[in-house]
């Protein structure tokens, strides 16, 4: 079982938060490229919500590939270091294989992207709607 990078990096987040509270660091946010849309959490297929729940719990995941580094070869997601993104399968009922649906996670909290078409397009999951 792979531990999602977001969970493994919690110690780094605590250190960063301490630094920010001390006022010794500045953080700039990079905007997502226009090729990335948005989708409300409640509008996701139930299987995608299940995958997000598994990620939050650290698994277990249904496929051995889940948690693998996502290379962002399509360059549709914001450009980051090579190990920044990880991918997880969204089960597709009736599919004889893993299907085309995935959740791609970044290292930031709630930085989750959904694709229903095997990386042709992405939607950032909006947890506030």
C-alpha positions in Angstrom: 0.0 0.0 0.0 1.3 3.4 -0.9 0.8 6.3 1.5 -0.6 9.3 -0.3 2.0 12.0 -0.5 -0.4 14.5 1.0 -0.5 12.4 4.2 3.2 11.7 4.2 4.0 15.4 3.9 1.9 16.6 6.9 5.1 17.2 8.9 6.2 19.7 6.1 2.9 21.4 6.3 3.2 22.0 10.0 6.7 23.4 9.6 5.5 25.7 6.8 2.6 26.9 8.9 4.9 27.7 11.8 7.1 29.7 9.4 4.2 31.6 8.0 2.8 32.4 11.4 6.2 33.7 12.4 6.1 36.0 9.4 9.4 34.9 7.9 8.1 33.5 4.6 5.9 34.6 1.8 3.8 32.2 -0.2 2.6 33.0 -3.7 -0.2 30.9 -5.4 0.1 30.0 -9.0 -3.1 30.1 -10.9 -4.3 26.9 -12.6 -4.1 27.0 -16.4 -7.3 27.8 -18.3 -7.3 24.2 -19.6 -8.4 23.1 -16.1 -12.1 23.4 -15.3 -13.9 23.0 -12.0 -16.4 20.5 -10.7 -18.4 20.6 -7.5 -17.6 17.7 -5.2 -21.3 16.8 -5.1 -21.4 16.6 -8.9 -18.7 13.9 -9.0 -19.7 10.3 -9.7 -20.1 8.4 -6.5 -17.1 6.3 -7.4 -14.9 9.4 -7.6 -16.1 10.4 -4.1 -15.2 6.9 -2.9 -11.7 7.2 -4.3 -11.3 10.6 -2.6 -12.4 9.0 0.7 -9.8 6.2 0.2 -7.1 8.7 -0.5 -8.0 10.6 2.7 -7.8 7.4 4.7 -4.6 6.2 3.0 -6.2 3.2 1.3 -6.5 0.4 0.7 -6.7 1.0 -3.0 -8.2 -1.4 -5.5 -5.4 -1.3 -8.1 -1.6 -1.7 -7.6 -1.1 1.4 -9.8 -3.0 3.7 -7.4 -0.7 6.2 -5.8 1.8 6.1 -8.7 3.5 9.4 -9.8 1.5 11.2 -12.5 3.9 12.6 -15.0 1.6 15.5 -16.3 2.9 14.7 -19.9 -0.1 16.5 -21.3 1.0 19.6 -19.4 -2.6 20.6 -18.7 -2.1 20.8 -14.9 0.0 23.5 -13.3 3.7 22.7 -13.9 5.4 21.2 -10.8 8.3 19.0 -9.9 8.1 15.5 -11.4 6.9 13.8 -8.2 4.3 16.4 -7.3 1.2 14.7 -8.7 -0.1 11.2 -8.0 -2.9 9.3 -9.7 -5.7 7.0 -8.4 -8.2 5.0 -10.3 -11.9 5.9 -10.2 -13.7 2.6 -10.6 -15.9 2.5 -13.8 -18.8 0.0 -13.4 -18.9 -2.5 -16.2 -15.4 -1.7 -17.5 -13.2 -4.8 -18.0 -10.1 -2.8 -17.0 -9.3 0.3 -15.0 -11.3 2.5 -17.3 -10.6 6.2 -18.2 -11.5 7.9 -14.9 -8.9 9.1 -12.5 -8.3 11.4 -9.5 -5.0 13.2 -9.7 -3.8 14.7 -6.4 -1.3 17.5 -5.8 0.6 18.0 -2.6 -1.7 20.8 -1.3 -4.7 20.0 0.8 -7.8 19.8 -1.5 -5.8 19.9 -4.7 -7.6 17.1 -6.4 -8.3 16.9 -10.1 -10.9 14.6 -11.8 -10.6 13.3 -15.3 -13.3 11.2 -17.0 -11.4 10.9 -20.3 -7.9 9.6 -19.4 -6.1 12.9 -19.1 -7.6 14.7 -22.1 -9.1 17.3 -19.7 -9.1 17.9 -15.9 -11.5 19.5 -13.4 -10.3 20.8 -10.1 -12.6 19.5 -7.4 -14.4 22.3 -5.6 -15.2 21.2 -2.1 -17.2 24.5 -1.3 -20.1 24.0 -3.6 
